[in-house]
Amino acid sequence: MAEKKSRAAARLESHLLEVSGRRARALAEPGMRKSVMALRRWQSERLARSYPDLLASRRYNPPARFFFEELYGPKDFSRRDADVRRILPRLQALLPAEALSTIADAVELDNLSESLDAALLEKLGFPHDGAALEFAAITEEAYARAYRACANARRARGRSNSSA
């Protein structure tokens, strides 16, 4: 059991370091911070437009808002990453392996999301020459074209095949 807990904690730490490094590198590039925030805002608002039934529901409004605004909204999550890294030793001491594994899964998903957003920004052509992507410049057509150009389905199939 201790070995399972150690593996889960190591996986969590690894994903935290990777996502924090990814965010730090992206935000250090001129124009990238503004571009990332513009894309996140656009995607969050698109989700809200695509799923108005969730927002209208008494039952699903709170989790939908949490997802659209807190988990994937236009925020800088660097502080949250640092806080989790800071309390990681306590988490390891207090939580069972399953809980650590669940948190590691969430951070891995966050890292994947950061990676996909970076690819999407690249396909949208930003940042270029330090210029940031403006929120108003993202159109449904440009987004759909960039999304298809990322070919994430092929990447995901290749990743699942390579990890098998």
C-alpha angles and dihedrals in degrees: 000000000000089000091053090050092049091051092049092048092048091050091050092049092047093051091045092053092047096049093043091050091047091051093045093050093046094047092048091063116092111259094004098104092054091043093051092048092048091051093047092049091049093048093046092051090046090054089051090050092046095049107036089144090066091050092047093051119095088211100045103031096087096050092041092052090046091053096042096043110022106030099035106010127121096282137123106245095188092105092051090051091051091048092052091047089050094053095038094106090054092046089052091051097045107034129071120240093259092057092047089049091051091051090047089052090052093049090046089053090048089052091049089050091052090050093049092048091051090052091047092051089050091053089047086055100247141177098018123169088350092298115137128228110254118221092231091054093066111094129180089247095049091045093049091048092049092044092053091045090057089065091204094166091062091045092049092050090049091048094049091047093049093049094050 
